[in-house]
Amino acid sequence: MSTARTVRGDFTPAAVPLWREVLFGIDWVALHASPVYYGIGVPRGDGAPVIVIPGFLGSDDYLRELYYWLRRIGYKPYYSRIGRNADCPELLTQRLFETMDRASQETGRKLRLIGHSLGGLLGRSAAVQRPDQVAQVVSLASPFRDIRAHPVVLAAAGLVRRRVHARQRKEGAVVQGECYTDACPCSFATSLRNELPESVRRAAIYTETDGVVDWRSCVEEDESLNIKVNSTHIGLAFNPQVYRRVAKLLATVR
């Protein structure tokens, strides 16, 4: 079974409704009002380790709801501990590897990775580079086909890119390629141009009302791997439909 390859070209502007993202609070309220949040009506976990990975500009803090929910339904969750996701993706992946090693050592089991937005790309990269360590990757609005995003997001990515390059020059490193593009020769970028191994199960959760990235960038060619929900981009981290689907996906890997 083939998978879409990441990431083709540079960031490309997309006409997405960024204004809708102010509605993410509706997802949060709906989550707390749903029985799903309290572990009712969803498959129970078997103690498997699950690492949650934040999206661009975010940190583990906003994934607390997901983290504690995973623990309530019977999994052993881990924060990614990558810091703020506003740095060189190669550096962030190396930090993720440290968390993966700790989770593997503590549980002796293969890992499940749940990544939101750019966090999903970090998860997919890690799975390609360490397939023996990963059982499953679930991406939430992760643009792994190509990156088409709102101009505001592109501007923020440009700022991060320039900061990364400035630090590299200050440290005396040779600046090669461009962060967040397939022109970069780092392991993060090159791994995403390869297919995920057959041994790693995957799923792509997306929303057609995404106000940050073009939802068409976030789906697999194999439609059976895609799950559509009603949400905002930010709200996928708090959406009860997402939580219900994630519980079912995790339960398929034992």
Protein Blocks (a to p, Z undefined) as FASTA:
>chain_A
ZZddddehjdddddddfklmmmmmmmmmmmmmpmklnopoiacdehiacdddddehiafk
lmmmmmmmmmmnopacddeklojadbcfklmmmmmmmmmmmmmmmnopacddddehjlmm
mmmmmmmmmmmlpcbdcdehiafkbccddfklmmmmmmmmmmmmmmmmmnopacehjehi
akbcbfklmmmmpccdfklccdddddfkbckbcfklmccfblmlpccddddfklmmmpfk
lmmmmmmmmmmpZZ
